[in-house]
Amino acid sequence: MAMITGGELVVRTLIQANVKNVFGLHGAHLETIFQSCLDHRIPITDTRHEVAAGHAAEGYARSTRSLGVAMATAGPGFTNIITSIANAYLDRTPVLYITGSSGLAEAETNTLQSGLDQVAVVTPITKWAHRISVTQQIPRLVAQAIRLATSEPMGPVLLDMPMDVLGAQVEEASVQIPEKVLVDARSEPQSSAIDEALKLLASAARPVIMVGVGAYQSGAEEELRAFAEATGTPVFSDFQAHGMLPSNHPLYGGTFHKMADLSAPDQRPDLVLALGVRFGLFTLGMSDLVVPLAAKIVHVEIDPKEIGRLRQVAVGIVADSRETLHAMNARAKSQKWPDRSRWQQSIRNAKVERCKRAQADLNRTTTPIHPLQAVSAIVDNIPENTIVVGDGAEAYHWMNEVIRQNSPGSYITHGFLGAVGMGLGLSIGVQVANPDRPVLCLVGDGAIGFTIAEFDTMMRHQLPIVVAVMNNHSWAASQHFQEIVSGKDRLTGTELRDAKYHEVAAAFGCHAQRVTELQELGPAIKAAFASGKPACVNVAIDVVPLPPELHLLMARH
Ligand SMILES: Cc1ncc(C[n+]2csc(CCOP(=O)(O)OP(=O)(O)O)c2C)c(N)n1
């Protein structure tokens, strides 16, 4: 009679759900899972802080549009990973968090790393959180958790696994591992709603398509391109949907904030087809700078809560974005669409004007390096097909000015939580998921401090991520906010020192370089990628300039 542990049941079920990698940091409570991963050759990317393991699982999930798995031990391991859970919740990232906890038999005994109801703590920030109490039920509940995480609207789930439930031995024959764990739960739109939406689009003078997380997660890029081209409609994207239409496509207008450049009365969109978009921070909330109040909105969203949340809609469609575009394409082909060339040209003109406005900054010859010069030099020197992870605050807002990706899932940056410090962790997951693609992580000098020891994880797991630090000796977004709100003479708690972050990376064995002159930066980025090792390029930049997007955001305070 073969006996197997609860940990073995966890791992066998993960395998049935096509899980190929997990992220975590060991604790005795999780030992049986670690041992079974070893037996089944499921690699564990073990990090130096649980939050990095959580962010790595998010990066894995976001870049592959599939499940990420992170493990954290009982008590402090669990509390350390909470920021990642919250981030995944607000970004709709499908991650299974597995936490250890003290044995059920030890309940209320003040034992090690116990005393917290871990399920209760995360219930408001997960799609589902559950403590497993019967070993034989592990496969059923792990499968259920994975189905919930990966069904739209996607999101994190947490399974809390007491040490005695995981360690218990059960008869192998008494437990069934589900053969098929993942399901296809896409919902199709009603045909009458498609008619209504297409009618509005046909009669609009200046329509735009906005694509967000739902469009990306549904894998709608081909249908999007076909629809945009067939109807001549320009496309703007959320960060998560960046690259769904290649940046150099003539119909691509930029990320949502760029819509604020369409400010002249004859340039304002009059119809918005919003696909999987969550209105809010990235559409500038209630303001009409991005989405004009007068514009009619057709909102396709998988979560009915999002429809009408900030803006009344002309048509609301609760459905999967790809299925909806598929249905629209089927009809759009046979329809005659108005000539939109003038409208398309005015969007291209707005892009050109934005570039012109940036030219003086780009031409600057003095040091310290202007942050726009820095991100331009970085983007110009990364290898083709690089996935870019953006952290910090102003750092990634500058990156937004110059990033141009041609495939989806290639620009991974902040969502609604705005969790500064998630970059190194995210990059680890992105690189594990995409071993054949270069990965660049752009961070602020504040952001890098949160998990700087992850250079060690990159070295141990041979993850050749290039980390570029935008070093302005400052929590710059905070400092600029303080200057605007409280006054330039009222700075407190927002300045940093010029630290040698590259030397910290070098101490872990990474390739490292400090850059103070613009002409050194491109070669330094190239050398970092050529080293084939994890690398840190510490770039001295000017703290003074404020990214154009932040002008918009801060002007609202
Ligand atoms: C975890 C966390 N702590 C604090 C903040 C508040 N915050 C927003 S922007 C910012 C400054 C970020 O500084 P840095 O990483 O150096 O990037 P920079 O703005 O200089 O590019 C801070 C502290 C946050 N969003 N997240």
PDBQT file of the ligand as one rigid body, heavy atoms in Angstrom, charges set to zero:
ROOT
HETATM    1  C1  LIG A 601       5.649  50.450  -1.224  1.00  0.00    +0.000 C 
HETATM    2  C2  LIG A 601       5.402  51.896  -1.437  1.00  0.00    +0.000 A 
HETATM    3  N1  LIG A 601       5.846  52.788  -0.523  1.00  0.00    +0.000 NA
HETATM    4  C3  LIG A 601       5.673  54.111  -0.715  1.00  0.00    +0.000 A 
HETATM    5  C4  LIG A 601       5.010  54.561  -1.837  1.00  0.00    +0.000 A 
HETATM    6  C5  LIG A 601       4.806  56.055  -2.051  1.00  0.00    +0.000 C 
HETATM    7  N2  LIG A 601       5.640  56.486  -3.172  1.00  0.00    +0.000 N 
HETATM    8  C6  LIG A 601       5.098  56.733  -4.384  1.00  0.00    +0.000 A 
HETATM    9  S1  LIG A 601       6.200  57.235  -5.483  1.00  0.00    +0.000 SA
HETATM   10  C7  LIG A 601       7.452  57.137  -4.389  1.00  0.00    +0.000 A 
HETATM   11  C8  LIG A 601       8.856  57.518  -4.763  1.00  0.00    +0.000 C 
HETATM   12  C9  LIG A 601       9.569  56.469  -5.591  1.00  0.00    +0.000 C 
HETATM   13  O1  LIG A 601      10.942  56.791  -5.646  1.00  0.00    +0.000 OA
HETATM   14  P1  LIG A 601      11.939  56.054  -6.566  1.00  0.00    +0.000 P 
HETATM   15  O2  LIG A 601      11.738  54.583  -6.490  1.00  0.00    +0.000 OA
HETATM   16  O3  LIG A 601      13.303  56.540  -6.311  1.00  0.00    +0.000 OA
HETATM   17  O4  LIG A 601      11.465  56.452  -8.016  1.00  0.00    +0.000 OA
HETATM   18  P2  LIG A 601      11.485  57.899  -8.715  1.00  0.00    +0.000 P 
HETATM   19  O5  LIG A 601      10.181  58.549  -8.427  1.00  0.00    +0.000 OA
HETATM   20  O6  LIG A 601      12.640  58.650  -8.171  1.00  0.00    +0.000 OA
HETATM   21  O7  LIG A 601      11.629  57.533 -10.142  1.00  0.00    +0.000 OA
HETATM   22  C10 LIG A 601       6.987  56.728  -3.137  1.00  0.00    +0.000 A 
HETATM   23  C11 LIG A 601       7.831  56.549  -1.945  1.00  0.00    +0.000 C 
HETATM   24  C12 LIG A 601       4.507  53.598  -2.733  1.00  0.00    +0.000 A 
HETATM   25  N3  LIG A 601       3.787  53.912  -3.813  1.00  0.00    +0.000 N 
HETATM   26  N4  LIG A 601       4.755  52.273  -2.541  1.00  0.00    +0.000 NA
ENDROOT
TORSDOF 0
